[in-house]
Amino acid sequence: MASKYDKIEKVKKGEFLEEVPVSLWRHFPIDGLRAESLCARHLELLRKYDLDLVKFSITGGYSAVAYGCEIEYVNTLEGAARVKKPVINDLADWERLEEINVQTGILGEMLRGVRLYSKELNEEVPFVVTVFSPLTTASKISGNLFLRHLRTEPKIIRQALKIIEKTTTEFSKAIIENGASGIFFATQQATYDCLSIEEFKAFGLKYDLHVLNAVQDAFFNVLHLHGLNVMFDLATASYPVSAVNWHDRLTPPTLREAFNSFNGVLIGGLNEFETLTTKQPKDVREEVFDAAAQTGRRRLIIGPGCVIPLNASEGNMEEVVKAARTLPRRRYHL
């Protein structure tokens, strides 16, 4: 395998590295809807920052569009699509959901983008592709009615989640078959601000595991825990993934705490909302050095807690890479 793969393999093994790998990602509004432009923009990002791991950010609205929702891009700092018109407007709509052929429509277009990108990379750089958990998709297509229905009509929601899970599983398998190194499995409901542990186990974890088990042999699967007050210990103890990513600068656990409780790779260390947008390069450098110190430069990929805002400073992003490759020459003891 090429050197970037070797570098990530060493991270997976817990080896001490002089240079800590870096992954930076963002959304590409409008361009993210078409395979060619999606591929081109990601190639630009990779070449500009010489990334060690790419998070291939297919449009954040893809799963909603797949089920018939209308999306729009409004002035959000993250450049994420918003559902303009959900397809779930009452309880009966859940029962109308059907499995989707992942080779057609928006899913087929996203897979074509993955295939084009894989061909361009020629196995030189590992990349993971965004996949939303079934419960996250249920939330997107229902305007969050799912939470009320989950608690009042759980049987109907379970059946709907089963259908969404089957499509999600087939899409994840196709992503790997089209050349990706793994999936970036994002859940927005593994947080105490949304669900209880019992609810998440019944409506989130159960279906998530079906998806992840189907692609567990991929080179590098990542779990993304979105939001604050995340169920970190439950998730990391349950999900068969190589790495976990969360807003470590905004919500517990810290990188140091996570390093001592999870045996896999940690992706984080950057406050994407502040450090990369409003602070100076010296502040970026300090944050990268601190992340390395918290983990002893082992099992760490420097990255944001989530997607980088569109107004992030290019100079600050360049400083992330520079700092990760010029860390102080000393070993750390945890």
Buried (B, 14 or more C-beta within 10 A) or exposed (E): EEEBBEBBBBBBEEEEBEEBBBBBBBBBBEBBBBBEBBBBBBBEBBEEBEBBBBBBBBBBBBBBBBBBBEBEBEEBBBBBBBBEEBBBEEBEBBEEBEEBEBEEBBBBBBBBBBBBBBEBBEEEBBBBBBBBBBBBBBBBBBBBBBBEBBEEBEEBBBBBBBBBBBBBBBBBBBBBEBBBBBBBBBBBBBBEEBBEEEBBBBBBBBBBBBBBEBBBEBBBBBBBBBBEEBBBEBBBEBBEBBBBBBBBBBBEBBBBEBBEEBEBBBBBBBBBBBBBBEBEBEBBBBBBBBBBBBBBBBBBBBBBBBBBBBEBBEEBBBBBBBBBBEBEEEEBEE
